Amino acid sequence: MHATYPLLKSTDFPALNRNRLETLQVNLGYRCNQACLHCHVNASPKRKELMEADTIEVVVNFLRAAELNTLDLTGGAPELNPHFRSLVAQARAMEIQVIDRCNLTILEEPGHEDLAEFLAEAQVEITASLPCYSRENVDAQRGDGVFAKSIAGLRQLNRHGYGKPDSGLILNLVYNPQGATLPPPQQSLERDYYDHLEQEFNIVFNRLYTITNMPIKRFGSTLISKGQFHDYMDTLRNAHQPDNLAHVMCRSTLSVDWQGYVYDCDFNQMLNMPIKNDLQGKTHLSDLIEMNLEGQPIHVANHCYGCTAGQGSSCAGALGA
């Protein structure tokens, strides 16, 4: 795999500083039941990295001390971590909103038959990847048969009340472009998703998030192999919108890797770009339990243009949408 960080570290991206911390995004491990082309984590069934119980305890202690609003669980497939349900239960007991970044197909995996029921009972918000409403495009990006399993997963979630009015169970979908292009306007694509999924499959959901593909890890390496990396970076830089700087997710989110080390965002985590502070080397979450990060500088590089291009991009979709 081609390394992308050497092509990104020299940057003129504007300096940023942190606001008040609101969300802890925790990567529970890189193991996944899929190996998607656009995956910036390079997750796959072959990955062994999983957060262990002692690090889960640090996460819980940090949540309690920091009085955060949201715990955002990601991976890989976060549900493959054996401590996933315990962490969810402890966070919900503290009345913290929990987001599960679900790939949908995990709901159809053996051993996870009761996962949808567990998530519904815990009132976990689900943000689910469905990069297109076309079978051909989804299977090309994520593997043969993934679209059918994703539709089955969505139907299962709908049966438990997800996405339905007045249920209180939030189901959001995520769109990623097929290649080296920016996402289309989020609001118009959301209407297309609503119409197609309801008419063809009787599926409902709450919101669609459009997320720009980052030129890192598996997707970045593919760009290099195809000779498209620099052209894609030009696309991102030329579409930079300064107004998006006020809303980028790194201002209010802290990313934690499977070992408990912290980064300004999930993308920096994948590039091994730890947060900037007075501590030497990487910073562990346990070192931050009594520390206020507000005003601290954010570690930026050229991939940050992916978050400010066009409508902007974050884990909650287009910025300001």
C-alpha positions in Angstrom: 0.0 0.0 0.0 1.3 3.5 -0.9 2.0 5.9 2.0 0.0 9.1 1.7 1.2 11.1 4.7 4.5 12.2 2.9 2.3 13.8 0.2 0.1 15.6 2.8 2.3 16.8 5.6 3.5 20.0 3.9 0.5 22.3 3.9 -0.8 25.8 3.8 -4.1 24.8 5.4 -5.3 27.6 7.8 -4.4 27.2 11.5 -7.2 26.0 13.7 -7.8 25.9 17.5 -10.1 23.8 19.6 -13.5 24.9 21.0 -15.2 23.2 23.9 -15.1 19.4 23.7 -18.5 17.9 23.1 -18.0 14.5 21.4 -15.6 11.6 22.1 -15.2 9.5 19.0 -13.8 6.1 19.9 -12.4 3.6 17.4 -13.0 0.2 19.0 -10.8 -1.6 16.5 -10.0 -2.1 12.8 -11.6 -5.5 12.5 -14.5 -5.5 10.1 -16.6 -8.0 8.2 -16.0 -6.0 5.0 -13.1 -4.4 3.2 -14.5 -1.4 1.3 -12.6 0.4 -1.4 -13.2 3.9 0.1 -12.3 2.9 3.7 -9.9 5.4 5.2 -9.3 3.0 8.2 -8.1 0.1 5.9 -10.4 -2.1 8.0 -11.0 -5.8 7.0 -11.8 -9.2 8.4 -8.0 -9.8 8.7 -7.3 -7.0 11.1 -6.6 -8.0 14.7 -6.6 -4.6 16.5 -9.4 -4.4 19.1 -9.7 -2.1 22.1 -9.3 -4.1 25.4 -11.2 -3.9 28.6 -8.7 -1.7 30.5 -8.8 1.0 27.8 -12.6 0.8 27.7 -12.5 1.6 31.4 -10.3 4.7 30.7 -13.0 5.8 28.1 -15.7 5.5 30.7 -13.7 7.4 33.3 -13.1 10.2 30.8 -16.8 10.4 29.8 -17.7 10.7 33.4 -15.1 13.4 34.2 -15.5 15.5 31.0 -19.4 15.5 31.1 -19.6 15.1 27.4 -22.8 15.1 25.3 -21.9 12.3 22.8 -20.0 9.1 22.5 -19.4 8.2 18.8 -18.4 4.6 18.3 -16.6 3.6 15.1 -14.2 0.9 13.7 -13.9 -1.3 11.6 -17.2 -2.7 12.7 -17.4 -1.4 16.3 -19.9 -4.1 17.2 -17.2 -6.8 16.6 -15.4 -5.6 19.8 -16.5 -7.9 22.6 -16.8 -4.9 25.0 -19.1 -2.9 22.6 -22.4 -3.6 24.5 -20.9 -3.0 27.9 -19.5 0.4 26.8 -22.9 1.3 25.3 -24.7 0.4 28.5 -22.3 2.3 30.7 -22.6 5.5 28.5 -26.3 5.3 28.3 -26.5 4.9 32.1 -24.8 8.3 32.2 -27.4 9.7 29.8 -24.8 10.2 27.1 -26.0 10.0 23.5 -24.4 7.1 21.8 -23.8 6.9 18.0 -23.1 3.5 16.4 -21.4 3.8 13.0 -22.9 0.6 11.6 -22.1 -0.9 8.2 -25.6 -2.6 8.2 -24.2 -6.0 7.0 -23.1 -6.8 10.6 -26.8 -7.1 11.5 -26.9 -10.2 9.3 -23.7 -11.8 10.6 -24.0 -15.0 12.8 -23.9 -14.2 16.5 -25.4 -10.7 16.0 -29.0 -11.7 15.4 -30.1 -9.7 18.5 -28.0 -6.6 17.7 -30.8 -4.5 16.3 -32.9 -5.2 19.3 -30.1 -4.3 21.7 -29.4 -1.0 19.9 -33.1 -0.1 20.0 -33.6 -0.9 23.7 -30.5 1.2 24.5 -31.8 4.0 22.2 -28.5 4.1 20.3 -28.5 6.5 17.3 -27.4 4.6 14.2 -25.3 6.2 11.4 -25.2 3.6 8.7 -23.1 3.4 5.5 -25.1 3.1 2.3 -22.9 4.7 -0.3 -25.6 4.6 -3.0 -29.2 3.3 -3.5 -28.0 1.3 -6.5 -27.1 -2.3 -6.1 -24.4 -2.1 -8.8 -22.6 0.9 -7.3 -22.8 -0.5 -3.7 -21.5 -3.9 -4.6 -18.7 -2.4 -6.8 -17.6 -0.3 -3.8 -18.1 -2.7 -0.9 -18.3 -6.2 -2.4 -20.7 -8.6 -4.0 -23.9 -9.1 -2.1 -23.4 -6.2 0.2 -26.3 -4.2 -1.1 -28.8 -7.0 -0.5 -27.5 -7.5 3.1 -27.6 -3.7 3.7 -31.3 -3.6 2.6 -32.0 -6.6 4.9 -30.3 -4.7 7.7 -32.3 -1.6 7.1 -35.5 -3.5 7.1 -34.6 -5.1 10.4 -33.9 -1.7 11.9 -37.2 -0.3 10.6 -39.0 -3.3 12.2 -37.5 -2.2 15.6 -38.8 1.4 15.0 -35.6 3.0 13.6 -36.3 5.9 11.2 -40.0 6.0 12.0 -41.8 9.2 13.1 -42.2 9.6 16.9 -40.1 6.5 17.7 -37.1 8.4 19.0 -34.9 6.0 17.3 -32.6 7.8 14.8 -31.4 6.2 11.7 -29.0 8.2 9.5 -27.4 7.0 6.2 -24.0 7.9 4.8 -23.2 8.5 1.2 -19.6 8.3 -0.2 -18.7 9.2 -3.8 -17.7 6.3 -6.0 -14.3 7.9 -6.9 -12.2 11.0 -7.0 -15.1 13.5 -7.0 -16.9 15.7 -4.4 -20.3 14.5 -3.1 -23.3 16.1 -4.8 -25.5 18.5 -2.8 -26.6 16.7 0.3 -30.3 18.0 0.4 -31.1 17.0 -3.2 -29.4 13.6 -2.8 -31.3 13.0 0.4 -34.6 13.5 -1.4 -33.5 10.9 -4.0 -32.6 8.4 -1.3 -35.9 9.0 0.5 -37.9 8.5 -2.7 -36.0 5.5 -4.0 -35.7 3.5 -0.7 -39.3 4.0 0.2 -40.7 3.2 -3.3 -38.5 0.3 -4.0 -38.0 -1.3 -0.6 -40.5 0.4 1.8 -37.5 1.7 3.9 -37.5 4.9 5.9 -34.7 6.8 7.6 -34.1 10.2 9.2 -31.2 12.0 7.5 -28.6 11.4 4.7 -25.0 12.5 5.4 -22.7 13.1 2.4 -19.0 12.6 3.3 -16.0 13.4 1.1 -13.6 10.5 0.5 -10.2 11.3 2.2 -7.0 10.8 0.2 -5.5 8.5 2.9 -5.1 4.8 3.5 -6.8 2.5 1.0 -8.6 5.2 -1.0 -5.4 7.4 -1.1 -3.3 4.4 -2.1 -5.7 3.7 -4.9 -5.5 7.3 -6.1 -1.7 7.0 -6.2 -1.8 3.7 -8.2 -4.1 5.3 -10.7 -2.1 8.5 -11.0 -5.1 10.5 -9.7 -3.7 11.6 -6.3 -2.5 15.1 -7.2 -5.5 15.9 -9.4 -7.8 14.9 -6.5 -5.9 17.1 -4.1 -6.3 20.0 -6.6 -10.1 19.3 -6.6 -10.2 19.6 -2.8 -8.0 22.7 -2.6 -9.8 24.5 -5.4 -13.2 23.9 -3.7 -12.0 25.1 -0.3 -14.7 27.3 1.4 -13.2 29.4 4.3 -16.7 29.6 5.9 -16.5 25.9 6.6 -13.6 26.4 9.0 -15.9 27.4 11.8 -17.8 24.1 11.7 -15.1 21.4 11.1 -15.6 18.5 13.5 -12.1 18.6 14.9 -13.0 21.8 16.9 -15.4 19.9 19.2 -14.5 16.2 18.8 -11.6 14.1 20.1 -10.7 10.9 18.4 -9.4 7.9 20.3 -7.7 4.9 18.7 -8.0 1.3 19.8 -5.0 1.6 22.2 -6.4 4.8 23.8 -4.2 7.4 22.1 -5.8 10.6 21.1 -6.0 12.6 17.8 -7.9 15.7 16.6 -10.0 13.5 14.2 -10.3 10.0 12.9 -8.4 11.0 9.7 -5.4 12.2 11.7 -5.6 9.0 13.7 -5.1 7.0 10.4 -2.2 9.2 9.5 -0.6 8.8 12.9 -0.8 12.6 13.6 -1.4 12.9 17.4 -2.8 16.0 19.1 -0.4 18.8 19.8 0.3 19.6 23.5 3.1 19.9 26.0 3.3 16.1 26.6 6.1 14.2 24.9 5.1 11.8 22.1 1.7 10.4 21.7 -0.9 11.4 24.3 -3.1 8.8 26.0 -6.7 9.5 26.9 -5.8 8.8 30.6 -3.5 11.8 30.5 -6.3 14.1 29.5 -9.0 13.3 32.2 -8.2 16.5 34.1 -7.0 18.6 31.1 -9.0 21.3 29.3 -8.2 21.2 25.5 -10.1 24.4 24.6 -7.9 26.8 22.7 -5.3 24.1 21.9 -3.9 24.1 18.3 -5.2 21.4 15.9 -2.8 19.3 13.9 -3.5 20.0 10.3 -2.2 18.7 6.9 -3.3 18.8 3.3 -6.0 16.2 3.7 -7.9 18.8 5.9 -9.0 20.4 2.6 -11.4 17.4 2.3 -13.4 18.7 5.2 -13.7 22.3 3.8 -14.2 21.6 0.1 -17.6 22.4 -1.4 -20.4 22.0 1.2 -17.8 20.8 3.7 -17.7 17.3 5.2 -17.8 15.8 8.7 -19.0 12.7 10.4 -22.4 14.4 10.5 -22.3 15.1 6.8 -22.2 18.4 5.0 -21.3 21.3 7.3 -24.2 23.6 8.1 -26.6 21.4 6.2 
